[in-house]
Amino acid sequence: MIDFHSHILPDIDDGSKSYEESLAMLEEARNVGFDQIISTSHYAIDCYEAPEYKRKRLIDDLNLEANLPNIILGSEIFLTYNIIELLKEYKASTINGTNYVLFELPLRQQFPNLKDVINRLKENNYIPILAHPERYFIVQKNFKLLYELKELGVLFQANYGSIIGKYGFAAKQTVKKMFKNNLISLLGTDAHKEKSIYLEVPKAISYISKYISNSELEKLTTTNAEKILRGEYL
Ligand SMILES: [Fe+2]
């Protein structure tokens, strides 16, 4: 399986706090079946701004450790009108150097000009992926927004934790509805620390199996991410 969303790198954002914690998280991830983990450290202007070269160096170090999942470069970019510049200047990163871009929105507020920024990404040949849509108030209150975003070419990545209630009732209900309406393309842990979500992934997968077929589950946990890493269209 491929974990499409993680804060596995040490001391880059609010995720892992040390090299040792990153190793512990990688072990937990391996033990529940992940062989690749996309590192999606937050990139948020004036808050988390570790440039690509710095994150690449950490990934190279961790990937030298034996018998652990392989880490792949990415970012979770807090949406900004300047997102294209952040990518072109190798501040924030696309997923594995492809045209796929994982972005997040404010949890509780509207993002002004959301559709304009998405169109700007598309005009520049990027393929936007919205991180954990089920966690945003604007989606919980207005589910049809997902169809409008899908129409603009946005893909959706849901969190394993949402299905087991880690982010509250509204997120749980929203993610269930997303599964039932085939709106999810990818799953990620959004892991920030050890002894947390990785340990609960098997439980989350057994819940998800109630809503989707085994072949669909295979796509969301593994094969869609493989295609994205190769830069192919889903
Ligand atoms: Fe995240």
Boltz pocket constraint, residues with backbone or C-beta under 6 A from the ligand:
constraints:
  - pocket:
      binder: B
      contacts: [[A, 5], [A, 6], [A, 7], [A, 40], [A, 76], [A, 131], [A, 190]]
      max_distance: 6.0
